[in-house]
């Protein structure tokens, strides 16, 4: 999934107040979470594979559990 596809799927949507994306990762402010993760993905070095970016992986997990 590309960054643009994730943006289209996640931005400007409503989500539950609490989203558990992993046993140790709970999102309680989805707007701040998404904003931060997309900033971090934007700063990822293009020479490294996107699937190695921690922020990208968190966004994909968030999308998987909320779709």
Secondary structure, 3 states (H helix, E strand, C coil): CCHHHHHHHHCCCCCCCCEEEECCEEECCHHHHHHHHHHHHHCCCCCCCHHHCHHHHHHHHHHHHHC
